[in-house]
Amino acid sequence: MKRVNRLRAWPAYIIFLVMMASFLICPALCLSEYDYVDINSPFLRKIPIAIPLFKTMAKSPVEKRLSEKASDLLSETLEFTGYFKMLDRDAFLVDPEKSDITALNINFQNWTSIGAELLITGSLQVKDEIIDMELRLYDTFKSRLLIGKRYRGWINDQRKMIRRFCNDVIHCLTGKRGIFDSKIAFISTGSGNKEIYICEFDGYNPIQKTHNKNITLSPAWSCDGKWIAYTAYKKGRPDLYIEHLKEKRGFIVEKKGINITPAWVPGKFALAATLSFSGDPEIYMLTGTGKIIKKLTNKRGIDVSPSWSPDGKKMAFVSNRSGTPQIYIMDIDSRNVERLTFQGRYNTSPSWSPDGDKIAYCGMENGEFNIYVIGVDGNDLLQLTFNEGDNESPSWSPDGSLIAFSSNREGPYRIYVMSAYGTDQRSLLALPGEQTNPRWSPGIVSN
């Protein structure tokens, strides 16, 4: 048994060594190439990219199947970002089985002539359930290799290898790390009750995480992705639960009244939440174990739904202190509070962008809920959804390029994603029941 365990540990170790070797071979690649994709542009032009089937070394049926699976997964993963236009493989002038993947042997004119500005080639070999894979990204117009990576591991590790390479591609082209190690928590009624589920960034592999057999609400990720906080009616009342995702341990805040809408403080094992044990629903700062640190709001009315700025110095929240639900921003040190939203009589669910300059929120106009984005200074208000049912609970991706939200535009509530400017709106996943309240994790969540 010990021999098998050592064998299974070996490929992961080799993956690390091979990846390190790739960095050593070409450490400066892409350090100045961040202008390929301007992620801050509302008029983003999608880059035409060609991803042919990967070349198989032994040309066995297993390799051919894995080649198609890997190249398709790579295409789907990069296309999800909204940065790329995938070119049809039927238009390719080159057979990957008859070509070399090295820049010295690629005829880049074969790719520029069909409109490809970027090219990703790959090769793989399988032996004894071990897969060796090499992936390369080229700029076809400059005839230049941008990234070259080699991976080795078990066949089941192929998805991890592809996503790791995709992270490198996005970092090379944008200067930011990709979202491919992130996950999304959400509420689903598929079990007959409201429970928390977690899926990968693209909706893959949804797993039910809570089994409370009652009402569960408001999932919130800790900044390290190891903890999740939520409200549940396990005991017939809204208590706050703080749980480690891997280990069977956690804490409960079960004070009199309501204990709702948790939000973790960036960089700290602490969170804000609304508690009403004193009579008025106010926002408090809590330790990660659920002990009260201090009271943050102290104003007549209901204060809920905190959302922290990336530096943890400010907090957006919802209050009806002006008569209707509106979004306010508090400076934590000075306790100064300023109203952010003035358009519309019902604005909720603030979500602070990772770059710190914008807040997405849900607003009601003409009887419909839609997603808006506004600058933290109150300027540059932008409506992202229009005339497609109710759209609620926005949540930014960790790189700030996408927003997840829930919508009933096709009947039951589902989780959707769109660009930060409202383009490329599409459904993320469809499960039995309804799916609501998505919350995107930090950049890396371990499997």
C-alpha positions as CSV (number, residue, x, y, z in Angstrom):
1,M,0.0,0.0,0.0
2,K,2.8,2.4,0.8
3,R,4.4,1.7,-2.6
4,V,1.1,2.7,-4.3
5,N,0.9,5.9,-2.3
6,R,4.5,6.9,-3.2
7,L,3.7,6.2,-6.9
8,R,0.6,8.4,-6.8
9,A,2.5,11.3,-5.2
10,W,5.2,11.1,-7.8
11,P,3.4,12.7,-10.8
12,A,2.3,15.8,-8.8
13,Y,6.0,16.3,-7.8
14,I,7.0,15.9,-11.5
15,I,4.4,18.5,-12.5
16,F,6.0,21.0,-10.1
17,L,9.5,20.3,-11.4
18,V,8.5,20.5,-15.0
19,M,6.6,23.8,-14.5
20,M,9.6,25.3,-12.7
21,A,11.8,24.2,-15.6
22,S,9.5,26.0,-18.0
23,F,9.9,29.3,-16.0
24,L,13.6,28.9,-16.0
25,I,13.8,28.4,-19.7
26,C,11.9,31.5,-20.6
27,P,11.4,33.7,-17.4
28,A,10.9,37.0,-19.2
29,L,8.2,35.9,-21.6
30,C,5.0,38.1,-21.6
31,L,6.3,40.5,-18.9
32,S,5.6,43.4,-21.3
33,E,2.8,41.9,-23.3
34,Y,-0.2,43.0,-21.2
35,D,-1.6,45.2,-24.0
36,Y,-3.2,42.3,-25.9
37,V,-6.4,42.5,-24.0
38,D,-7.6,45.8,-22.4
39,I,-10.0,44.4,-19.7
40,N,-10.9,48.0,-18.7
41,S,-12.4,48.8,-22.1
42,P,-16.3,48.6,-22.4
43,F,-15.8,48.0,-26.2
44,L,-13.5,45.0,-25.8
45,R,-12.5,43.5,-29.2
46,K,-12.4,39.7,-29.0
47,I,-9.1,38.3,-30.3
48,P,-9.3,35.6,-33.0
49,I,-7.5,32.6,-31.7
50,A,-6.9,29.2,-33.2
51,I,-6.7,26.0,-31.1
52,P,-6.2,22.9,-33.2
53,L,-6.5,19.4,-31.9
54,F,-3.4,18.5,-29.9
55,K,-0.8,16.3,-31.6
56,T,-0.6,12.7,-30.4
57,M,2.8,11.1,-30.1
58,A,1.8,7.4,-30.1
59,K,-1.4,8.0,-32.1
60,S,-3.3,5.5,-30.0
61,P,-7.1,5.7,-29.6
62,V,-6.7,6.8,-26.0
63,E,-4.4,9.6,-27.0
64,K,-6.7,10.7,-29.8
65,R,-9.6,10.8,-27.4
66,L,-7.7,12.8,-24.8
67,S,-6.4,15.1,-27.5
68,E,-9.9,16.1,-28.5
69,K,-11.0,16.4,-24.9
70,A,-8.1,18.6,-23.9
71,S,-8.2,20.9,-26.9
72,D,-12.0,21.3,-26.5
73,L,-11.6,22.0,-22.8
74,L,-8.9,24.6,-23.5
75,S,-11.2,26.3,-26.1
76,E,-14.2,26.3,-23.8
77,T,-12.2,27.6,-20.8
78,L,-10.7,30.5,-22.7
79,E,-13.9,31.4,-24.5
80,F,-15.7,31.7,-21.1
81,T,-13.6,34.8,-20.3
82,G,-15.2,36.7,-23.2
83,Y,-11.8,37.8,-24.5
84,F,-11.5,35.5,-27.5
85,K,-13.2,34.6,-30.7
86,M,-12.6,30.8,-31.4
87,L,-11.9,30.0,-35.0
88,D,-13.6,27.1,-36.6
89,R,-11.2,24.1,-36.9
90,D,-12.7,23.2,-40.3
91,A,-11.1,26.4,-41.6
92,F,-7.6,25.5,-40.5
93,L,-5.0,24.9,-43.3
94,V,-2.7,22.7,-41.1
95,D,-3.2,19.2,-39.9
96,P,-1.8,19.1,-36.3
97,E,-0.7,15.5,-36.7
98,K,1.6,16.5,-39.6
99,S,3.0,19.7,-38.1
100,D,5.6,20.6,-35.5
101,I,4.7,22.8,-32.5
102,T,8.0,24.6,-32.4
103,A,8.2,28.2,-33.6
104,L,11.1,27.2,-36.0
105,N,8.8,25.0,-38.0
106,I,5.4,26.8,-37.9
107,N,4.3,28.6,-41.0
108,F,2.5,31.4,-39.3
109,Q,1.1,32.6,-42.6
110,N,-1.2,29.6,-42.6
111,W,-2.7,31.0,-39.4
112,T,-2.8,34.7,-40.2
113,S,-4.4,34.0,-43.6
114,I,-7.5,32.6,-41.7
115,G,-7.6,35.6,-39.3
116,A,-5.9,34.0,-36.3
117,E,-4.0,36.5,-34.2
118,L,-3.1,34.0,-31.5
119,L,-2.4,30.3,-31.8
120,I,-2.2,27.6,-29.2
121,T,-0.7,24.3,-30.1
122,G,-0.4,21.2,-27.9
123,S,1.0,17.7,-27.9
124,L,0.4,14.8,-25.6
125,Q,1.6,11.3,-24.9
126,V,0.1,8.7,-22.6
127,K,1.9,5.8,-20.9
128,D,0.8,3.7,-17.9
129,E,-2.0,6.1,-17.1
130,I,0.5,9.0,-17.0
131,I,0.0,11.9,-19.4
132,D,2.8,14.2,-20.7
133,M,1.5,17.4,-22.2
134,E,3.2,20.4,-23.8
135,L,1.3,23.6,-24.6
136,R,2.4,26.7,-26.4
137,L,0.9,30.1,-27.1
138,Y,2.0,32.1,-30.1
139,D,1.5,35.5,-31.5
140,T,1.0,34.7,-35.2
141,F,1.7,38.2,-36.6
142,K,4.9,38.6,-34.7
143,S,5.8,34.9,-35.3
144,R,6.7,34.8,-31.6
145,L,6.4,32.2,-28.8
146,L,4.7,33.8,-25.8
147,I,4.3,30.9,-23.4
148,G,5.7,27.3,-23.4
149,K,4.7,24.9,-20.7
150,R,5.1,21.2,-20.0
151,Y,3.0,19.1,-17.6
152,R,3.1,15.6,-16.4
153,G,0.5,13.8,-14.2
154,W,-2.3,11.3,-14.0
155,I,-4.9,11.3,-16.8
156,N,-7.4,12.6,-14.3
157,D,-5.2,15.6,-13.8
158,Q,-5.7,16.8,-17.3
159,R,-8.4,19.4,-16.4
160,K,-6.0,20.9,-13.8
161,M,-3.2,21.1,-16.3
162,I,-5.4,22.9,-18.9
163,R,-6.7,25.4,-16.3
164,R,-3.3,26.1,-15.0
165,F,-2.1,26.9,-18.6
166,C,-5.2,29.1,-19.1
167,N,-4.3,31.1,-16.0
168,D,-0.9,31.6,-17.5
169,V,-2.4,32.7,-20.9
170,I,-4.7,35.3,-19.2
171,H,-1.8,36.6,-17.1
172,C,0.3,36.9,-20.1
173,L,-2.3,38.8,-22.1
174,T,-3.9,41.0,-19.4
175,G,-1.4,41.2,-16.6
176,K,-4.0,39.7,-14.2
177,R,-4.4,36.1,-12.9
178,G,-7.3,34.2,-14.4
179,I,-10.4,33.0,-12.6
180,F,-9.9,29.3,-13.4
181,D,-9.1,28.3,-9.8
182,S,-12.1,30.1,-8.4
183,K,-15.5,28.8,-7.4
184,I,-19.1,30.0,-7.0
185,A,-21.3,29.3,-4.0
186,F,-25.1,29.7,-4.5
187,I,-28.4,28.7,-3.1
188,S,-30.4,26.0,-4.8
189,T,-33.9,24.5,-4.0
190,G,-33.1,21.3,-5.9
191,S,-33.3,19.2,-2.7
192,G,-36.7,20.6,-1.8
193,N,-35.0,23.1,0.6
194,K,-32.8,26.1,0.2
195,E,-29.2,24.7,0.5
196,I,-25.8,26.0,-0.4
197,Y,-24.1,24.4,-3.5
198,I,-20.6,25.1,-4.8
199,C,-19.5,24.8,-8.4
200,E,-16.4,25.7,-10.4
201,F,-16.1,29.0,-12.1
202,D,-17.9,27.8,-15.2
203,G,-20.7,25.9,-13.5
204,Y,-18.8,22.6,-13.7
205,N,-19.2,20.0,-11.0
206,P,-21.9,21.5,-8.7
207,I,-21.9,19.9,-5.2
208,Q,-24.3,20.4,-2.4
209,K,-22.4,21.6,0.7
210,T,-25.2,22.1,3.3
211,H,-27.8,19.6,4.3
212,N,-29.8,21.7,6.7
213,K,-33.2,20.6,5.4
214,N,-34.6,24.1,6.0
215,I,-33.8,27.6,4.8
216,T,-30.2,28.5,4.1
217,L,-29.2,32.0,2.8
218,S,-26.4,34.4,2.1
219,P,-23.2,32.3,1.5
220,A,-20.0,34.3,2.0
221,W,-16.4,33.3,1.3
222,S,-13.5,34.0,3.6
223,C,-10.6,35.8,1.9
224,D,-8.5,32.7,1.8
225,G,-11.3,30.5,0.5
226,K,-11.2,28.1,3.4
227,W,-14.2,29.2,5.3
228,I,-17.8,30.0,4.4
229,A,-20.4,31.9,6.5
230,Y,-24.1,31.8,6.0
231,T,-27.5,32.2,7.6
232,A,-29.6,29.1,8.3
233,Y,-32.8,28.3,10.1
234,K,-31.6,25.0,11.5
235,K,-33.3,25.7,14.8
236,G,-36.3,27.6,13.3
237,R,-34.6,31.0,13.6
238,P,-32.0,32.9,11.5
239,D,-28.6,32.0,13.1
240,L,-25.2,32.7,11.6
241,Y,-23.0,29.7,10.8
242,I,-19.2,29.9,10.2
243,E,-17.8,26.6,8.8
244,H,-14.5,25.4,7.5
245,L,-15.0,23.9,4.1
246,K,-12.6,21.0,4.6
247,E,-12.5,20.3,8.3
248,K,-15.6,19.4,10.3
249,R,-15.4,22.5,12.6
250,G,-17.1,25.8,12.9
251,F,-18.9,28.4,15.0
252,I,-22.5,29.6,15.5
253,V,-23.8,33.1,16.2
254,E,-27.2,32.5,17.7
255,K,-28.1,35.7,19.5
256,K,-31.7,36.7,20.0
257,G,-33.4,38.1,16.9
258,I,-31.8,37.9,13.5
259,N,-28.2,37.0,12.6
260,I,-27.9,37.5,8.8
261,T,-25.9,38.8,5.7
262,P,-22.3,37.9,6.6
263,A,-19.3,39.5,4.8
264,W,-15.7,38.6,5.5
265,V,-13.2,41.4,6.1
266,P,-10.4,41.3,3.4
267,G,-7.2,39.9,4.8
268,K,-8.6,39.1,8.2
269,F,-10.3,36.3,10.0
270,A,-13.2,38.5,10.8
271,L,-16.5,39.4,9.3
272,A,-19.4,41.8,9.4
273,A,-23.0,40.7,9.8
274,T,-26.4,42.2,10.8
275,L,-27.6,41.3,14.3
276,S,-30.7,42.5,16.0
277,F,-30.3,41.3,19.6
278,S,-30.4,45.0,20.8
279,G,-33.7,45.6,19.0
280,D,-32.6,47.5,15.9
281,P,-30.9,45.5,13.1
282,E,-27.4,46.9,13.0
283,I,-24.1,45.8,11.4
284,Y,-21.4,44.4,13.8
285,M,-17.8,43.4,13.3
286,L,-17.2,39.8,14.5
287,T,-14.2,37.6,14.9
288,G,-14.0,34.5,12.7
289,T,-15.2,32.6,15.8
290,G,-18.3,34.7,16.0
291,K,-17.5,37.0,18.9
292,I,-18.5,40.7,18.7
293,I,-15.6,43.1,18.2
294,K,-17.6,46.3,17.7
295,K,-20.8,47.8,16.5
296,L,-20.3,49.4,13.1
297,T,-23.7,51.1,12.4
298,N,-25.9,52.9,15.0
299,K,-28.8,54.5,13.3
300,R,-32.5,54.0,13.5
301,G,-33.7,51.7,10.8
302,I,-32.5,48.5,9.2
303,D,-28.8,48.1,8.2
304,V,-28.0,45.0,6.2
305,S,-25.9,43.4,3.4
306,P,-22.3,44.7,4.1
307,S,-19.7,44.6,1.4
308,W,-16.1,45.5,2.0
309,S,-13.7,47.5,-0.2
310,P,-10.7,45.5,-1.2
311,D,-8.5,47.2,1.3
312,G,-11.0,46.7,4.2
313,K,-11.1,50.4,4.9
314,K,-14.6,51.1,3.8
315,M,-17.9,49.2,3.8
316,A,-20.9,49.5,1.6
317,F,-24.2,48.5,3.1
318,V,-28.0,48.8,2.6
319,S,-30.1,51.0,4.9
320,N,-33.6,52.3,5.0
321,R,-32.6,55.3,7.1
322,S,-33.8,57.7,4.4
323,G,-37.1,55.9,4.1
324,T,-36.4,53.4,1.3
325,P,-33.6,50.8,0.9
326,Q,-30.5,52.6,-0.4
327,I,-26.8,51.9,-0.5
328,Y,-24.4,53.8,1.8
329,I,-20.6,53.7,2.2
330,M,-19.0,53.9,5.7
331,D,-15.3,54.9,6.3
332,I,-14.4,52.4,9.1
333,D,-11.9,54.6,10.9
334,S,-13.9,57.8,10.9
335,R,-17.3,56.1,11.0
336,N,-18.4,58.8,8.4
337,V,-21.3,57.5,6.3
338,E,-22.3,58.8,2.9
339,R,-25.3,57.8,0.7
340,L,-24.2,56.3,-2.6
341,T,-27.4,55.7,-4.6
342,F,-30.1,58.2,-5.3
343,Q,-31.8,56.9,-8.5
344,G,-34.7,54.6,-7.7
345,R,-36.5,53.8,-4.5
346,Y,-35.2,50.3,-3.9
347,N,-31.5,49.5,-4.2
348,T,-29.9,46.5,-2.5
349,S,-27.2,43.8,-2.7
350,P,-24.0,45.9,-3.0
351,S,-20.9,44.1,-4.3
352,W,-17.6,46.0,-4.2
353,S,-15.4,45.4,-7.3
354,P,-11.9,43.8,-6.8
355,D,-10.3,46.9,-8.2
356,G,-12.1,49.0,-5.6
357,D,-13.5,51.6,-7.9
358,K,-17.0,50.3,-8.5
359,I,-20.0,48.8,-6.7
360,A,-22.5,46.5,-8.5
361,Y,-26.0,46.4,-7.0
362,C,-29.6,45.4,-7.6
363,G,-32.1,48.2,-8.2
364,M,-35.8,48.3,-8.9
365,E,-37.3,50.5,-11.6
366,N,-40.8,50.2,-13.1
367,G,-41.4,47.0,-11.1
368,E,-38.4,45.1,-12.3
369,F,-35.1,44.4,-10.6
370,N,-31.9,45.0,-12.7
371,I,-28.2,45.0,-12.1
372,Y,-26.4,48.4,-12.0
373,V,-22.8,49.4,-11.5
374,I,-21.8,52.8,-10.0
375,G,-18.5,54.4,-9.2
376,V,-17.7,54.6,-5.5
377,D,-17.8,58.4,-5.8
378,G,-21.4,58.1,-7.0
379,N,-20.6,58.9,-10.7
380,D,-20.7,56.8,-13.9
381,L,-24.0,54.9,-13.1
382,L,-24.4,52.1,-15.7
383,Q,-27.4,49.7,-16.0
384,L,-26.3,46.2,-17.2
385,T,-29.5,44.3,-17.6
386,F,-32.6,45.3,-19.4
387,N,-36.2,44.0,-20.0
388,E,-35.3,40.4,-19.1
389,G,-37.3,39.5,-15.9
390,D,-35.8,40.2,-12.5
391,N,-32.0,40.2,-12.2
392,E,-30.5,40.2,-8.7
393,S,-27.6,39.5,-6.3
394,P,-24.5,40.6,-8.4
395,S,-21.1,39.2,-7.4
396,W,-17.8,40.1,-9.1
397,S,-15.3,37.5,-10.3
398,P,-11.9,37.7,-8.5
399,D,-10.3,39.5,-11.4
400,G,-13.1,42.0,-11.8
401,S,-13.8,41.0,-15.4
402,L,-17.2,39.2,-14.9
403,I,-20.3,39.5,-12.8
404,A,-22.4,36.5,-11.7
405,F,-26.1,37.1,-10.9
406,S,-29.4,35.4,-10.6
407,S,-32.3,35.9,-13.1
408,N,-35.7,34.5,-13.8
409,R,-35.6,35.7,-17.5
410,E,-36.2,32.1,-18.7
411,G,-38.7,31.1,-16.0
412,P,-37.2,29.7,-12.8
413,Y,-34.3,31.6,-11.3
414,R,-30.9,30.5,-12.6
415,I,-27.3,31.7,-12.2
416,Y,-25.9,33.8,-15.1
417,V,-22.7,35.6,-15.9
418,M,-21.8,38.6,-17.9
419,S,-18.9,40.9,-18.5
420,A,-18.3,43.8,-16.2
421,Y,-20.0,46.0,-18.8
422,G,-23.1,43.8,-19.2
423,T,-22.1,42.1,-22.5
424,D,-22.0,38.3,-23.1
425,Q,-24.8,37.5,-20.8
426,R,-25.3,33.7,-20.6
427,S,-26.6,31.0,-18.2
428,L,-24.0,29.3,-16.0
429,L,-25.8,26.2,-15.1
430,A,-29.3,24.7,-14.7
431,L,-30.2,22.4,-11.8
432,P,-33.5,21.1,-10.5
433,G,-35.4,23.8,-8.6
434,E,-34.1,27.4,-8.6
435,Q,-30.6,28.8,-8.1
436,T,-30.1,32.2,-6.6
437,N,-27.7,34.4,-4.6
438,P,-24.3,33.6,-6.3
439,R,-21.1,34.5,-4.5
440,W,-17.8,34.3,-6.3
441,S,-14.9,33.0,-4.3
442,P,-11.4,34.5,-4.0
443,G,-8.9,33.7,-6.8
444,I,-7.8,30.3,-5.5
445,V,-9.9,27.7,-3.8
446,S,-8.2,24.4,-3.3
447,N,-10.0,21.3,-4.5
